[in-house]
Amino acid sequence: MKNWGLVVVAVVLVPIAMFTTTYGIYFATPQPNKHIVPFLSDTLDYAPGSCIGGLGLSISANLAVLAIVLKWRHVSQCIKLSSNGDKVPSLHRLNNGALVVGLIALVGLQGVGAFQYHVYRPGHVWFAFQYFASIVVYMGLITRLDHKIAYESRGILILRSVCCAGAVVFFFPFIVPLIFWPGQFTVLIIAATSEILLSLSTFVFLGSFYSELRFIDVTFEVDLLRGPRSSAYSGESEPLRETIAINQIKV
């Protein structure tokens, strides 16, 4: 596969298609406690929305793991090629930290799809908070790295900065009102709208990875030196050696 940016395209399009479907089902079918502006979780609470949502979030989270790992590897290469000098170790730590936080966020995304709100509320709420809090931190770390290394175009840097700022702005109206004023009509509308806008900010941010991942070539090489009881070789058996190389076509 030459264009790994297509992974990012799938990461963005899968949840958009999924939520378009689940929102349509939510408004077209009878639902307990139906809201004017439903939370994303409301559309995933009961079958068939919960089935579609669980499948969609699982696919999206698994693809996002690949995208985040490729992004981490790409940034690592860019750090090596940069002229930051003595700042290189700290940049690598920042990049590694972003990778860990990003993977933690995706575990939360898997949990949201696995635990429906009406089935096990504490689990669903925890995983939703884990995902949104971690993904906002991840966006902040990546944006900081982008500006320090400055390998992306000005337009991409501005786009990611706007998405990161938007995610922070929408995160607090989504979380805080639900903690201090739960159940109020206006609060629910504000929180649900903020959640939708927060999610859109993350989709656009991850989608911007396409600009760099499309130039990455991932090569998997398997070198069988000497197999057990192989007729092609004599002597004692040697283990199978596997090497995985990730080459940057363009930085």
C-alpha positions in Angstrom: 0.0 0.0 0.0 1.6 3.3 -1.1 -1.0 5.9 0.1 -1.3 5.4 3.9 -3.3 8.6 4.0 -6.3 6.5 3.0 -6.2 5.0 6.5 -6.9 8.5 7.8 -9.7 9.0 5.3 -11.3 5.8 6.6 -10.8 6.9 10.2 -12.8 10.1 9.5 -15.5 8.7 7.1 -16.4 5.6 9.1 -17.7 7.5 12.2 -19.3 10.2 10.1 -21.2 7.6 8.1 -22.0 5.7 11.3 -23.4 8.7 13.2 -25.4 9.8 10.2 -27.0 6.4 10.2 -27.6 6.2 14.0 -29.0 9.8 14.1 -31.4 8.9 11.4 -32.5 5.8 13.3 -32.8 7.8 16.5 -35.2 10.4 15.0 -37.1 7.8 12.9 -37.9 5.3 15.6 -39.4 5.6 19.1 -36.7 6.2 21.8 -37.0 6.5 25.6 -36.4 10.1 26.8 -35.8 11.4 23.2 -33.9 14.7 23.2 -34.2 17.6 20.7 -30.4 17.6 20.4 -29.3 14.1 21.3 -25.8 13.2 22.6 -23.8 11.0 20.4 -24.2 8.3 23.0 -28.0 8.6 22.8 -28.0 7.4 19.2 -25.8 4.4 20.3 -27.9 3.3 23.3 -30.5 0.9 21.8 -30.5 -1.6 19.0 -30.0 -1.3 16.1 -28.1 2.0 16.8 -26.0 0.3 19.4 -25.0 -2.5 17.0 -24.1 -0.1 14.3 -22.3 2.1 16.7 -20.3 -0.7 18.3 -19.1 -1.9 15.0 -18.3 1.6 13.6 -16.4 2.7 16.7 -14.4 -0.5 16.8 -13.4 -0.2 13.1 -12.6 3.5 13.5 -10.5 2.9 16.7 -8.5 0.1 15.2 -7.7 2.1 12.1 -6.9 5.1 14.2 -4.3 3.1 16.1 -2.5 2.5 12.8 -2.8 6.2 11.8 -1.4 7.4 15.2 1.5 4.9 15.1 2.4 6.0 11.6 2.2 9.7 12.6 4.5 8.9 15.6 7.0 7.3 13.3 6.8 10.1 10.8 7.4 12.7 13.5 10.3 10.7 14.8 12.0 10.8 11.4 11.3 14.5 11.1 12.9 15.2 14.5 16.0 13.4 13.4 16.2 15.5 10.2 15.4 18.8 12.0 18.0 21.3 13.2 16.9 21.5 16.8 20.2 20.2 18.1 20.1 19.7 21.9 16.2 19.8 21.8 16.0 16.4 20.0 15.7 14.3 23.2 12.9 16.4 24.6 11.1 16.3 21.3 11.3 12.5 21.2 9.9 12.4 24.7 7.0 14.7 23.7 6.4 12.5 20.6 6.4 9.3 22.7 4.1 10.9 25.2 1.7 11.9 22.4 1.7 8.3 21.2 0.8 6.9 24.6 -2.0 9.4 25.2 -3.4 8.8 21.7 -3.5 5.0 22.4 -5.2 5.6 25.7 -7.8 7.7 24.0 -8.6 4.9 21.5 -9.0 2.4 24.3 -11.7 4.8 25.6 -13.3 5.0 22.2 -13.5 1.2 22.1 -15.1 1.3 25.6 -17.8 3.8 24.5 -18.9 1.3 21.9 -18.8 -1.7 24.2 -20.7 -0.2 27.2 -24.1 1.3 26.3 -25.3 4.1 28.6 -28.5 2.5 29.7 -26.8 -0.9 30.3 -23.8 0.2 32.4 -23.7 3.9 33.0 -20.5 4.2 35.0 -18.5 2.3 32.4 -19.9 4.3 29.5 -19.3 7.7 31.2 -15.7 6.8 32.2 -14.7 5.6 28.8 -16.3 8.7 27.2 -14.4 11.0 29.5 -11.2 9.0 28.9 -11.6 9.3 25.2 -12.4 13.0 25.0 -9.9 14.1 27.7 -7.1 12.1 26.2 -7.8 13.0 22.6 -7.8 16.7 23.5 -4.4 16.3 25.2 -3.1 14.4 22.2 -4.2 17.1 19.8 -2.4 19.7 22.0 0.9 17.6 22.1 0.8 17.0 18.3 0.1 20.7 17.6 3.0 21.7 19.9 5.3 19.2 18.1 4.2 20.5 14.7 5.1 24.1 15.6 8.5 23.1 17.1 9.6 21.0 14.1 7.8 23.2 11.5 7.9 20.5 8.8 4.2 21.1 7.8 2.8 23.8 5.6 1.5 27.0 7.3 -2.0 26.1 6.3 -1.9 22.7 8.0 -0.4 24.3 11.1 -3.1 26.9 11.3 -5.8 24.2 10.7 -4.5 22.0 13.5 -4.2 24.9 15.9 -7.8 26.0 15.2 -9.0 22.4 15.7 -7.0 22.0 18.9 -8.3 25.4 20.3 -11.9 24.4 19.3 -11.6 21.0 21.0 -10.5 22.7 24.3 -13.3 25.3 24.0 -16.0 22.7 23.4 -14.7 20.2 25.9 -15.6 22.3 29.0 -19.2 23.1 28.0 -19.6 19.4 27.3 -18.3 18.2 30.6 -18.8 20.9 33.2 -22.6 21.5 32.9 -23.2 17.7 33.2 -21.3 17.6 36.5 -22.9 20.7 38.2 -26.3 21.1 36.5 -27.3 17.6 35.2 -30.8 17.0 33.8 -31.6 20.7 33.0 -33.1 21.2 29.5 -30.8 24.0 28.4 -27.8 22.3 29.9 -28.5 19.2 27.9 -28.7 21.1 24.6 -25.5 23.0 25.3 -23.6 19.9 26.4 -24.9 17.8 23.4 -24.1 20.5 20.9 -20.6 20.9 22.4 -20.0 17.2 22.2 -20.9 17.2 18.5 -18.6 20.1 17.7 -15.8 18.6 19.8 -16.1 15.4 17.8 -16.0 17.3 14.5 -12.9 19.1 15.7 -11.2 15.8 16.3 -12.3 14.4 13.0 -10.8 17.4 11.1 -7.6 17.2 13.1 -7.0 13.5 12.4 -8.0 14.0 8.8 -5.2 16.6 8.4 -2.7 13.7 8.9 -3.5 12.8 5.3 -1.1 15.5 4.1 1.9 13.7 5.5 0.9 10.0 5.7 0.2 9.8 2.0 4.0 10.2 1.4 4.9 7.3 3.7 5.9 3.9 2.3 5.7 1.1 4.8 7.8 -2.0 3.8 7.5 -5.4 5.6 10.5 -7.6 4.9 10.8 -11.2 6.0 14.2 -12.8 5.5 14.3 -16.6 6.0 18.0 -17.3 6.6 17.8 -21.0 7.4 14.6 -22.9 8.2 14.3 -26.1 10.4 15.1 -29.2 8.3 15.3 -27.2 5.1 16.7 -29.0 2.2 18.1 -25.7 0.9 20.5 -25.4 3.8 22.8 -27.7 5.8 23.8 -27.5 9.4 21.8 -26.4 12.5 18.6 -24.5 12.2 18.6 -20.8 12.7 15.6 -18.7 13.8 13.4 -16.8 11.4 14.5 -13.2 11.2 11.9 -10.6 10.6 12.6 -7.0 9.9 10.0 -4.2 9.5 11.2 -1.0 7.9 9.3 2.2 7.6 10.8 4.4 4.9 9.9 8.1 4.4 9.4 8.8 0.8 8.9 12.5 1.4 9.2 14.7 4.4 
